[in-house]
Structures are given as C-alpha cells and as structure tokens.
C-alpha cells in the first residue's frame, strides 16, 4: 500500500522526468529552428547570387544595345561621329536621371514627418486649451 512518502517520491520522479522531457523538447525545437534558418539563409543567398548574375548580364546587354545603335548610325555617318552621338546621348540621359534624383532627394530630406508633428502639436494645444 502506497504511503505519503512513496507518493511524494513518485511525484518528484515524475516532475523530474517531465522537466527532462521538456528540456529535450526545447533542445530539439532549437535544433529544428537552426536547421530551418540555415536552409532559408542558403536559399536567400542563392537567390541574391542569381539576381546579381541577372543584373550583370542585363548591364552587358544594355552595353550591346548601345553598341548596336552606334553601329547602325555608322552605316550613314562616320564611325567616330556615331560613337560620339551615342556617348552624348548616354551622358544626357545620365544627367537627366541625376537631376531627377536630386529633386527627389531634396524633397525627401530631412526625413522628418512634418505633417504628423504639426498635427501632434495641434492636438496637444487643443487638449491643453480644453483642460483649462
């Protein structure tokens, strides 16, 4: 017949066993999370590498497009003039994009939510005036 002492000993052993199982479960969960993260990081790294490869080939393709334009112009112009026209066109495009970038950067700086700050001040002033 079980006594109180054997019940406590059995309960203590069960608690210890449950704690060991919980610890093992947590360890296994951590190992699973680590493996899953490694798999995702590997996939992400490969995706970035493939994307960079695509960008590199696109840049080369763009260069060949401009070379084709220069070659087409060279059929009825001197080669040096065809190359000069394409070069000036590229610098013109770069200048226009640079100006657009400058306008957008000036519009976005400083990165402070001015309208939200103004609204917060108005709300604060309204609450202060209602509290008086």
N, CA, C and O atoms as a GROMACS GRO file, in nm:
protein
  528
    1UNK      N    1   0.082  -0.116   0.000
    1UNK     CA    2   0.000   0.000   0.000
    1UNK      C    3   0.089   0.125   0.000
    1UNK      O    4   0.179   0.138   0.083
    2UNK      N    5   0.063   0.220  -0.096
    2UNK     CA    6   0.147   0.338  -0.105
    2UNK      C    7   0.126   0.429   0.016
    2UNK      O    8   0.015   0.446   0.067
    3UNK      N    9   0.236   0.486   0.058
    3UNK     CA   10   0.229   0.582   0.168
    3UNK      C   11   0.253   0.722   0.111
    3UNK      O   12   0.278   0.741  -0.008
    4UNK      N   13   0.243   0.818   0.203
    4UNK     CA   14   0.265   0.955   0.159
    4UNK      C   15   0.406   0.976   0.109
    4UNK      O   16   0.427   1.050   0.014
    5UNK      N   17   0.501   0.913   0.170
    5UNK     CA   18   0.642   0.930   0.132
    5UNK      C   19   0.667   0.872  -0.006
    5UNK      O   20   0.740   0.933  -0.085
    6UNK      N   21   0.608   0.755  -0.037
    6UNK     CA   22   0.629   0.697  -0.170
    6UNK      C   23   0.553   0.776  -0.275
    6UNK      O   24   0.597   0.784  -0.390
    7UNK      N   25   0.439   0.836  -0.237
    7UNK     CA   26   0.366   0.921  -0.332
    7UNK      C   27   0.450   1.043  -0.368
    7UNK      O   28   0.458   1.082  -0.485
    8UNK      N   29   0.513   1.104  -0.267
    8UNK     CA   30   0.597   1.222  -0.293
    8UNK      C   31   0.718   1.183  -0.375
    8UNK      O   32   0.759   1.259  -0.463
    9UNK      N   33   0.776   1.070  -0.349
    9UNK     CA   34   0.893   1.025  -0.425
    9UNK      C   35   0.852   0.999  -0.569
    9UNK      O   36   0.925   1.034  -0.662
   10UNK      N   37   0.737   0.939  -0.589
   10UNK     CA   38   0.689   0.912  -0.725
   10UNK      C   39   0.655   1.041  -0.797
   10UNK      O   40   0.682   1.054  -0.916
   11UNK      N   41   0.596   1.135  -0.725
   11UNK     CA   42   0.561   1.264  -0.784
   11UNK      C   43   0.686   1.343  -0.819
   11UNK      O   44   0.691   1.407  -0.924
   12UNK      N   45   0.786   1.338  -0.735
   12UNK     CA   46   0.913   1.406  -0.761
   12UNK      C   47   0.981   1.347  -0.883
   12UNK      O   48   1.036   1.420  -0.965
   13UNK      N   49   0.979   1.215  -0.895
   13UNK     CA   50   1.041   1.148  -1.010
   13UNK      C   51   0.967   1.185  -1.139
   13UNK      O   52   1.028   1.210  -1.243
   14UNK      N   53   0.835   1.188  -1.129
   14UNK     CA   54   0.756   1.227  -1.246
   14UNK      C   55   0.784   1.372  -1.287
   14UNK      O   56   0.795   1.402  -1.406
   15UNK      N   57   0.796   1.460  -1.190
   15UNK     CA   58   0.825   1.600  -1.219
   15UNK      C   59   0.962   1.614  -1.284
   15UNK      O   60   0.980   1.690  -1.378
   16UNK      N   61   1.059   1.538  -1.231
   16UNK     CA   62   1.194   1.541  -1.286
   16UNK      C   63   1.194   1.489  -1.430
   16UNK      O   64   1.259   1.546  -1.517
   17UNK      N   65   1.120   1.380  -1.453
   17UNK     CA   66   1.112   1.322  -1.586
   17UNK      C   67   1.044   1.419  -1.684
   17UNK      O   68   1.085   1.430  -1.799
   18UNK      N   69   0.939   1.488  -1.637
   18UNK     CA   70   0.869   1.584  -1.721
   18UNK      C   71   0.961   1.700  -1.755
   18UNK      O   72   0.961   1.750  -1.868
   19UNK      N   73   1.041   1.745  -1.659
   19UNK     CA   74   1.134   1.854  -1.684
   19UNK      C   75   1.241   1.812  -1.784
   19UNK      O   76   1.279   1.891  -1.870
   20UNK      N   77   1.288   1.689  -1.774
   20UNK     CA   78   1.388   1.638  -1.869
   20UNK      C   79   1.328   1.630  -2.010
   20UNK      O   80   1.394   1.665  -2.108
   21UNK      N   81   1.204   1.583  -2.019
   21UNK     CA   82   1.137   1.575  -2.150
   21UNK      C   83   1.117   1.715  -2.208
   21UNK      O   84   1.138   1.736  -2.327
   22UNK      N   85   1.078   1.809  -2.124
   22UNK     CA   86   1.059   1.947  -2.170
   22UNK      C   87   1.191   2.005  -2.218
   22UNK      O   88   1.196   2.074  -2.321
   23UNK      N   89   1.298   1.978  -2.144
   23UNK     CA   90   1.430   2.027  -2.183
   23UNK      C   91   1.473   1.966  -2.317
   23UNK      O   92   1.526   2.036  -2.403
   24UNK      N   93   1.451   1.837  -2.334
   24UNK     CA   94   1.484   1.772  -2.460
   24UNK      C   95   1.401   1.828  -2.574
   24UNK      O   96   1.452   1.850  -2.684
   25UNK      N   97   1.274   1.852  -2.547
   25UNK     CA   98   1.186   1.908  -2.649
   25UNK      C   99   1.232   2.047  -2.691
   25UNK      O  100   1.233   2.079  -2.809
   26UNK      N  101   1.269   2.128  -2.594
   26UNK     CA  102   1.318   2.264  -2.625
   26UNK      C  103   1.446   2.256  -2.705
   26UNK      O  104   1.464   2.332  -2.800
   27UNK      N  105   1.536   2.167  -2.669
   27UNK     CA  106   1.663   2.149  -2.741
   27UNK      C  107   1.636   2.107  -2.886
   27UNK      O  108   1.698   2.160  -2.979
   28UNK      N  109   1.543   2.013  -2.904
   28UNK     CA  110   1.508   1.968  -3.039
   28UNK      C  111   1.443   2.080  -3.120
   28UNK      O  112   1.470   2.095  -3.239
   29UNK      N  113   1.358   2.159  -3.056
   29UNK     CA  114   1.294   2.272  -3.124
   29UNK      C  115   1.400   2.373  -3.168
   29UNK      O  116   1.392   2.426  -3.279
   30UNK      N  117   1.498   2.399  -3.083
   30UNK     CA  118   1.605   2.492  -3.117
   30UNK      C  119   1.688   2.438  -3.234
   30UNK      O  120   1.726   2.514  -3.324
   31UNK      N  121   1.715   2.310  -3.233
   31UNK     CA  122   1.791   2.249  -3.341
   31UNK      C  123   1.713   2.257  -3.472
   31UNK      O  124   1.770   2.285  -3.577
   32UNK      N  125   1.582   2.232  -3.466
   32UNK     CA  126   1.498   2.243  -3.584
   32UNK      C  127   1.497   2.386  -3.637
   32UNK      O  128   1.506   2.408  -3.758
   33UNK      N  129   1.485   2.483  -3.547
   33UNK     CA  130   1.485   2.624  -3.588
   33UNK      C  131   1.618   2.661  -3.653
   33UNK      O  132   1.620   2.733  -3.753
   34UNK      N  133   1.729   2.612  -3.597
   34UNK     CA  134   1.861   2.640  -3.653
   34UNK      C  135   1.873   2.582  -3.793
   34UNK      O  136   1.921   2.648  -3.884
   35UNK      N  137   1.830   2.458  -3.810
   35UNK     CA  138   1.837   2.395  -3.942
   35UNK      C  139   1.748   2.467  -4.043
   35UNK      O  140   1.786   2.486  -4.158
   36UNK      N  141   1.631   2.507  -3.998
   36UNK     CA  142   1.539   2.578  -4.088
   36UNK      C  143   1.597   2.713  -4.129
   36UNK      O  144   1.589   2.751  -4.246
   37UNK      N  145   1.657   2.785  -4.034
   37UNK     CA  146   1.718   2.914  -4.066
   37UNK      C  147   1.836   2.896  -4.162
   37UNK      O  148   1.853   2.976  -4.254
   38UNK      N  149   1.917   2.792  -4.140
   38UNK     CA  150   2.029   2.766  -4.231
   38UNK      C  151   1.978   2.740  -4.372
   38UNK      O  152   2.036   2.788  -4.470
   39UNK      N  153   1.870   2.664  -4.382
   39UNK     CA  154   1.812   2.634  -4.514
   39UNK      C  155   1.761   2.760  -4.581
   39UNK      O  156   1.784   2.782  -4.700
   40UNK      N  157   1.692   2.845  -4.504
   40UNK     CA  158   1.638   2.968  -4.561
   40UNK      C  159   1.749   3.066  -4.599
   40UNK      O  160   1.740   3.130  -4.703
   41UNK      N  161   1.853   3.077  -4.516
   41UNK     CA  162   1.963   3.167  -4.547
   41UNK      C  163   2.036   3.120  -4.673
   41UNK      O  164   2.076   3.201  -4.756
   42UNK      N  165   2.052   2.989  -4.687
   42UNK     CA  166   2.116   2.934  -4.807
   42UNK      C  167   2.032   2.966  -4.930
   42UNK      O  168   2.086   3.009  -5.032
   43UNK      N  169   1.902   2.946  -4.921
   43UNK     CA  170   1.815   2.976  -5.035
   43UNK      C  171   1.818   3.125  -5.067
   43UNK      O  172   1.820   3.163  -5.184
   44UNK      N  173   1.817   3.210  -4.964
   44UNK     CA  174   1.823   3.354  -4.984
   44UNK      C  175   1.955   3.394  -5.050
   44UNK      O  176   1.956   3.476  -5.142
   45UNK      N  177   2.065   3.337  -5.004
   45UNK     CA  178   2.195   3.366  -5.062
   45UNK      C  179   2.202   3.326  -5.209
   45UNK      O  180   2.255   3.400  -5.292
   46UNK      N  181   2.147   3.209  -5.240
   46UNK     CA  182   2.147   3.165  -5.380
   46UNK      C  183   2.059   3.257  -5.465
   46UNK      O  184   2.094   3.288  -5.578
   47UNK      N  185   1.945   3.299  -5.411
   47UNK     CA  186   1.858   3.391  -5.483
   47UNK      C  187   1.927   3.523  -5.512
   47UNK      O  188   1.915   3.577  -5.621
   48UNK      N  189   2.000   3.576  -5.412
   48UNK     CA  190   2.073   3.700  -5.432
   48UNK      C  191   2.182   3.682  -5.537
   48UNK      O  192   2.201   3.769  -5.622
   49UNK      N  193   2.253   3.569  -5.533
   49UNK     CA  194   2.358   3.542  -5.631
   49UNK      C  195   2.300   3.535  -5.772
   49UNK      O  196   2.357   3.592  -5.865
   50UNK      N  197   2.188   3.466  -5.789
   50UNK     CA  198   2.125   3.457  -5.921
   50UNK      C  199   2.078   3.595  -5.967
   50UNK      O  200   2.091   3.629  -6.084
   51UNK      N  201   2.025   3.674  -5.874
   51UNK     CA  202   1.980   3.809  -5.908
   51UNK      C  203   2.096   3.897  -5.953
   51UNK      O  204   2.084   3.972  -6.049
   52UNK      N  205   2.210   3.887  -5.882
   52UNK     CA  206   2.327   3.964  -5.923
   52UNK      C  207   2.376   3.920  -6.060
   52UNK      O  208   2.418   4.003  -6.141
   53UNK      N  209   2.372   3.790  -6.086
   53UNK     CA  210   2.410   3.740  -6.218
   53UNK      C  211   2.320   3.799  -6.326
   53UNK      O  212   2.367   3.837  -6.432
   54UNK      N  213   2.191   3.805  -6.298
   54UNK     CA  214   2.096   3.862  -6.394
   54UNK      C  215   2.125   4.009  -6.419
   54UNK      O  216   2.119   4.056  -6.532
   55UNK      N  217   2.158   4.083  -6.312
   55UNK     CA  218   2.190   4.225  -6.327
   55UNK      C  219   2.315   4.243  -6.412
   55UNK      O  220   2.320   4.331  -6.498
   56UNK      N  221   2.416   4.161  -6.388
   56UNK     CA  222   2.540   4.172  -6.465
   56UNK      C  223   2.514   4.148  -6.613
   56UNK      O  224   2.561   4.224  -6.698
   57UNK      N  225   2.438   4.044  -6.645
   57UNK     CA  226   2.408   4.016  -6.785
   57UNK      C  227   2.321   4.126  -6.846
   57UNK      O  228   2.335   4.158  -6.964
   58UNK      N  229   2.231   4.184  -6.767
   58UNK     CA  230   2.148   4.293  -6.817
   58UNK      C  231   2.233   4.415  -6.850
   58UNK      O  232   2.209   4.483  -6.950
   59UNK      N  233   2.333   4.444  -6.767
   59UNK     CA  234   2.422   4.558  -6.794
   59UNK      C  235   2.500   4.534  -6.922
   59UNK      O  236   2.514   4.624  -7.005
   60UNK      N  237   2.552   4.412  -6.940
   60UNK     CA  238   2.622   4.380  -7.065
   60UNK      C  239   2.528   4.392  -7.184
   60UNK      O  240   2.566   4.443  -7.289
   61UNK      N  241   2.404   4.346  -7.167
   61UNK     CA  242   2.306   4.356  -7.275
   61UNK      C  243   2.278   4.500  -7.311
   61UNK      O  244   2.266   4.534  -7.429
   62UNK      N  245   2.268   4.586  -7.210
   62UNK     CA  246   2.246   4.728  -7.234
   62UNK      C  247   2.363   4.788  -7.311
   62UNK      O  248   2.344   4.869  -7.402
   63UNK      N  249   2.484   4.748  -7.276
   63UNK     CA  250   2.603   4.794  -7.349
   63UNK      C  251   2.598   4.754  -7.495
   63UNK      O  252   2.633   4.831  -7.583
   64UNK      N  253   2.554   4.630  -7.519
   64UNK     CA  254   2.545   4.584  -7.658
   64UNK      C  255   2.434   4.657  -7.734
   64UNK      O  256   2.446   4.678  -7.855
   65UNK      N  257   2.328   4.694  -7.667
   65UNK     CA  258   2.223   4.772  -7.733
   65UNK      C  259   2.280   4.906  -7.782
   65UNK      O  260   2.256   4.948  -7.895
   66UNK      N  261   2.356   4.971  -7.693
   66UNK     CA  262   2.415   5.100  -7.732
   66UNK      C  263   2.520   5.082  -7.841
   66UNK      O  264   2.534   5.168  -7.928
   67UNK      N  265   2.594   4.972  -7.837
   67UNK     CA  266   2.690   4.943  -7.945
   67UNK      C  267   2.617   4.921  -8.077
   67UNK      O  268   2.664   4.963  -8.183
   68UNK      N  269   2.502   4.856  -8.071
   68UNK     CA  270   2.421   4.833  -8.190
   68UNK      C  271   2.369   4.965  -8.247
   68UNK      O  272   2.367   4.985  -8.368
   69UNK      N  273   2.327   5.054  -8.159
   69UNK     CA  274   2.280   5.185  -8.204
   69UNK      C  275   2.394   5.260  -8.273
   69UNK      O  276   2.376   5.320  -8.379
   70UNK      N  277   2.513   5.254  -8.211
   70UNK     CA  278   2.629   5.322  -8.271
   70UNK      C  279   2.662   5.259  -8.407
   70UNK      O  280   2.694   5.331  -8.502
   71UNK      N  281   2.656   5.127  -8.417
   71UNK     CA  282   2.686   5.060  -8.544
   71UNK      C  283   2.582   5.097  -8.650
   71UNK      O  284   2.616   5.114  -8.767
   72UNK      N  285   2.456   5.110  -8.608
   72UNK     CA  286   2.351   5.148  -8.704
   72UNK      C  287   2.374   5.290  -8.753
   72UNK      O  288   2.358   5.318  -8.872
   73UNK      N  289   2.411   5.380  -8.664
   73UNK     CA  290   2.440   5.518  -8.705
   73UNK      C  291   2.563   5.523  -8.796
   73UNK      O  292   2.572   5.607  -8.885
   74UNK      N  293   2.657   5.432  -8.772
   74UNK     CA  294   2.781   5.430  -8.850
   74UNK      C  295   2.758   5.387  -8.995
   74UNK      O  296   2.846   5.403  -9.079
   75UNK      N  297   2.639   5.334  -9.026
   75UNK     CA  298   2.612   5.296  -9.165
   75UNK      C  299   2.596   5.418  -9.254
   75UNK      O  300   2.620   5.410  -9.375
   76UNK      N  301   2.554   5.533  -9.198
   76UNK     CA  302   2.540   5.653  -9.279
   76UNK      C  303   2.618   5.772  -9.223
   76UNK      O  304   2.615   5.880  -9.282
   77UNK      N  305   2.688   5.754  -9.110
   77UNK     CA  306   2.776   5.857  -9.053
   77UNK      C  307   2.915   5.798  -9.036
   77UNK      O  308   2.935   5.677  -9.046
   78UNK      N  309   3.010   5.884  -9.011
   78UNK     CA  310   3.144   5.835  -8.978
   78UNK      C  311   3.136   5.762  -8.843
   78UNK      O  312   3.057   5.798  -8.757
   79UNK      N  313   3.219   5.660  -8.827
   79UNK     CA  314   3.216   5.579  -8.704
   79UNK      C  315   3.237   5.665  -8.580
   79UNK      O  316   3.166   5.650  -8.481
   80UNK      N  317   3.334   5.756  -8.586
   80UNK     CA  318   3.363   5.839  -8.469
   80UNK      C  319   3.242   5.927  -8.434
   80UNK      O  320   3.214   5.951  -8.317
   81UNK      N  321   3.171   5.974  -8.537
   81UNK     CA  322   3.055   6.059  -8.512
   81UNK      C  323   2.939   5.978  -8.452
   81UNK      O  324   2.869   6.026  -8.363
   82UNK      N  325   2.921   5.856  -8.500
   82UNK     CA  326   2.817   5.769  -8.446
   82UNK      C  327   2.844   5.739  -8.298
   82UNK      O  328   2.753   5.743  -8.215
   83UNK      N  329   2.970   5.709  -8.266
   83UNK     CA  330   3.006   5.682  -8.127
   83UNK      C  331   2.990   5.807  -8.041
   83UNK      O  332   2.946   5.798  -7.926
   84UNK      N  333   3.025   5.922  -8.096
   84UNK     CA  334   3.010   6.047  -8.022
   84UNK      C  335   2.863   6.076  -7.992
   84UNK      O  336   2.829   6.118  -7.882
   85UNK      N  337   2.777   6.055  -8.088
   85UNK     CA  338   2.633   6.078  -8.068
   85UNK      C  339   2.577   5.988  -7.959
   85UNK      O  340   2.502   6.033  -7.873
   86UNK      N  341   2.614   5.859  -7.963
   86UNK     CA  342   2.566   5.766  -7.861
   86UNK      C  343   2.622   5.804  -7.724
   86UNK      O  344   2.550   5.799  -7.624
   87UNK      N  345   2.749   5.843  -7.718
   87UNK     CA  346   2.810   5.883  -7.592
   87UNK      C  347   2.741   6.007  -7.534
   87UNK      O  348   2.711   6.012  -7.415
   88UNK      N  349   2.717   6.106  -7.618
   88UNK     CA  350   2.650   6.227  -7.570
   88UNK      C  351   2.506   6.196  -7.525
   88UNK      O  352   2.457   6.253  -7.427
   89UNK      N  353   2.440   6.106  -7.596
   89UNK     CA  354   2.306   6.065  -7.555
   89UNK      C  355   2.307   5.997  -7.418
   89UNK      O  356   2.219   6.020  -7.335
   90UNK      N  357   2.409   5.913  -7.395
   90UNK     CA  358   2.420   5.847  -7.265
   90UNK      C  359   2.447   5.947  -7.153
   90UNK      O  360   2.389   5.938  -7.046
   91UNK      N  361   2.536   6.044  -7.179
   91UNK     CA  362   2.563   6.146  -7.078
   91UNK      C  363   2.440   6.234  -7.054
   91UNK      O  364   2.414   6.274  -6.941
   92UNK      N  365   2.366   6.264  -7.159
   92UNK     CA  366   2.242   6.340  -7.144
   92UNK      C  367   2.141   6.266  -7.057
   92UNK      O  368   2.077   6.324  -6.970
   93UNK      N  369   2.126   6.135  -7.083
   93UNK     CA  370   2.034   6.052  -7.004
   93UNK      C  371   2.080   6.046  -6.858
   93UNK      O  372   1.999   6.055  -6.766
   94UNK      N  373   2.212   6.029  -6.838
   94UNK     CA  374   2.265   6.024  -6.701
   94UNK      C  375   2.241   6.156  -6.629
   94UNK      O  376   2.207   6.158  -6.511
   95UNK      N  377   2.259   6.268  -6.701
   95UNK     CA  378   2.236   6.400  -6.640
   95UNK      C  379   2.091   6.420  -6.602
   95UNK      O  380   2.061   6.470  -6.494
   96UNK      N  381   2.000   6.381  -6.691
   96UNK     CA  382   1.857   6.395  -6.662
   96UNK      C  383   1.817   6.310  -6.541
   96UNK      O  384   1.744   6.357  -6.453
   97UNK      N  385   1.864   6.186  -6.536
   97UNK     CA  386   1.834   6.100  -6.421
   97UNK      C  387   1.895   6.154  -6.293
   97UNK      O  388   1.836   6.144  -6.186
   98UNK      N  389   2.015   6.212  -6.304
   98UNK     CA  390   2.080   6.273  -6.188
   98UNK      C  391   2.000   6.390  -6.134
   98UNK      O  392   1.987   6.405  -6.013
   99UNK      N  393   1.948   6.474  -6.224
   99UNK     CA  394   1.866   6.587  -6.180
   99UNK      C  395   1.736   6.540  -6.115
   99UNK      O  396   1.694   6.595  -6.013
  100UNK      N  397   1.673   6.439  -6.173
  100UNK     CA  398   1.553   6.384  -6.111
  100UNK      C  399   1.583   6.328  -5.973
  100UNK      O  400   1.505   6.346  -5.880
  101UNK      N  401   1.696   6.260  -5.960
  101UNK     CA  402   1.736   6.206  -5.830
  101UNK      C  403   1.757   6.318  -5.729
  101UNK      O  404   1.715   6.307  -5.614
  102UNK      N  405   1.822   6.425  -5.772
  102UNK     CA  406   1.848   6.539  -5.683
  102UNK      C  407   1.718   6.602  -5.635
  102UNK      O  408   1.705   6.635  -5.517
  103UNK      N  409   1.622   6.618  -5.726
  103UNK     CA  410   1.492   6.676  -5.689
  103UNK      C  411   1.422   6.588  -5.586
  103UNK      O  412   1.369   6.637  -5.487
  104UNK      N  413   1.421   6.456  -5.611
  104UNK     CA  414   1.354   6.365  -5.519
  104UNK      C  415   1.424   6.360  -5.384
  104UNK      O  416   1.358   6.353  -5.280
  105UNK      N  417   1.557   6.365  -5.384
  105UNK     CA  418   1.632   6.360  -5.257
  105UNK      C  419   1.604   6.487  -5.177
  105UNK      O  420   1.583   6.480  -5.056
  106UNK      N  421   1.603   6.603  -5.244
  106UNK     CA  422   1.573   6.728  -5.172
  106UNK      C  423   1.432   6.728  -5.117
  106UNK      O  424   1.406   6.781  -5.009
  107UNK      N  425   1.340   6.666  -5.192
  107UNK     CA  426   1.201   6.658  -5.147
  107UNK      C  427   1.187   6.567  -5.025
  107UNK      O  428   1.100   6.589  -4.940
  108UNK      N  429   1.272   6.467  -5.016
  108UNK     CA  430   1.262   6.370  -4.907
  108UNK      C  431   1.346   6.401  -4.786
  108UNK      O  432   1.339   6.328  -4.687
  109UNK      N  433   1.427   6.508  -4.790
  109UNK     CA  434   1.511   6.539  -4.675
  109UNK      C  435   1.465   6.668  -4.610
  109UNK      O  436   1.414   6.755  -4.680
  110UNK      N  437   1.478   6.683  -4.484
  110UNK     CA  438   1.517   6.579  -4.388
  110UNK      C  439   1.403   6.480  -4.369
  110UNK      O  440   1.286   6.516  -4.383
  111UNK      N  441   1.438   6.356  -4.338
  111UNK     CA  442   1.333   6.254  -4.324
  111UNK      C  443   1.257   6.268  -4.192
  111UNK      O  444   1.267   6.183  -4.104
  112UNK      N  445   1.182   6.377  -4.183
  112UNK     CA  446   1.104   6.406  -4.062
  112UNK      C  447   0.957   6.414  -4.103
  112UNK      O  448   0.924   6.479  -4.201
  113UNK      N  449   0.871   6.348  -4.029
  113UNK     CA  450   0.727   6.353  -4.062
  113UNK      C  451   0.667   6.486  -4.019
  113UNK      O  452   0.603   6.496  -3.915
  114UNK      N  453   0.688   6.589  -4.101
  114UNK     CA  454   0.649   6.725  -4.065
  114UNK      C  455   0.499   6.738  -4.042
  114UNK      O  456   0.457   6.803  -3.946
  115UNK      N  457   0.419   6.678  -4.128
  115UNK     CA  458   0.274   6.689  -4.114
  115UNK      C  459   0.227   6.621  -3.984
  115UNK      O  460   0.141   6.673  -3.914
  116UNK      N  461   0.285   6.505  -3.953
  116UNK     CA  462   0.246   6.435  -3.830
  116UNK      C  463   0.285   6.516  -3.707
  116UNK      O  464   0.210   6.521  -3.609
  117UNK      N  465   0.402   6.579  -3.711
  117UNK     CA  466   0.446   6.661  -3.598
  117UNK      C  467   0.353   6.781  -3.582
  117UNK      O  468   0.314   6.817  -3.471
  118UNK      N  469   0.319   6.843  -3.695
  118UNK     CA  470   0.227   6.958  -3.691
  118UNK      C  471   0.092   6.917  -3.631
  118UNK      O  472   0.037   6.988  -3.548
  119UNK      N  473   0.040   6.801  -3.674
  119UNK     CA  474  -0.088   6.752  -3.622
  119UNK      C  475  -0.078   6.720  -3.473
  119UNK      O  476  -0.172   6.746  -3.397
  120UNK      N  477   0.034   6.663  -3.431
  120UNK     CA  478   0.052   6.631  -3.289
  120UNK      C  479   0.054   6.758  -3.206
  120UNK      O  480  -0.003   6.762  -3.097
  121UNK      N  481   0.121   6.863  -3.256
  121UNK     CA  482   0.124   6.990  -3.183
  121UNK      C  483  -0.016   7.051  -3.175
  121UNK      O  484  -0.056   7.103  -3.071
  122UNK      N  485  -0.089   7.044  -3.286
  122UNK     CA  486  -0.226   7.096  -3.283
  122UNK      C  487  -0.313   7.019  -3.184
  122UNK      O  488  -0.391   7.079  -3.110
  123UNK      N  489  -0.299   6.890  -3.182
  123UNK     CA  490  -0.376   6.807  -3.088
  123UNK      C  491  -0.339   6.840  -2.944
  123UNK      O  492  -0.425   6.853  -2.858
  124UNK      N  493  -0.208   6.852  -2.919
  124UNK     CA  494  -0.161   6.887  -2.784
  124UNK      C  495  -0.216   7.022  -2.740
  124UNK      O  496  -0.262   7.038  -2.628
  125UNK      N  497  -0.210   7.119  -2.831
  125UNK     CA  498  -0.263   7.253  -2.798
  125UNK      C  499  -0.413   7.247  -2.773
  125UNK      O  500  -0.463   7.314  -2.682
  126UNK      N  501  -0.486   7.168  -2.852
  126UNK     CA  502  -0.631   7.157  -2.834
  126UNK      C  503  -0.663   7.092  -2.700
  126UNK      O  504  -0.756   7.134  -2.632
  127UNK      N  505  -0.588   6.990  -2.663
  127UNK     CA  506  -0.611   6.925  -2.534
  127UNK      C  507  -0.578   7.017  -2.418
  127UNK      O  508  -0.649   7.017  -2.317
  128UNK      N  509  -0.472   7.097  -2.432
  128UNK     CA  510  -0.437   7.192  -2.324
  128UNK      C  511  -0.544   7.300  -2.308
  128UNK      O  512  -0.579   7.337  -2.196
  129UNK      N  513  -0.594   7.349  -2.422
  129UNK     CA  514  -0.695   7.454  -2.412
  129UNK      C  515  -0.828   7.401  -2.359
  129UNK      O  516  -0.902   7.475  -2.294
  130UNK      N  517  -0.860   7.275  -2.386
  130UNK     CA  518  -0.983   7.215  -2.331
  130UNK      C  519  -0.970   7.185  -2.184
  130UNK      O  520  -1.069   7.184  -2.110
  131UNK      N  521  -0.846   7.160  -2.140
  131UNK     CA  522  -0.824   7.126  -1.999
  131UNK      C  523  -0.830   7.247  -1.908
  131UNK      O  524  -0.840   7.230  -1.786
  132UNK      N  525  -0.823   7.368  -1.961
  132UNK     CA  526  -0.823   7.489  -1.878
  132UNK      C  527  -0.957   7.529  -1.835
  132UNK      O  528  -0.972   7.629  -1.765
   0.00000   0.00000   0.00000
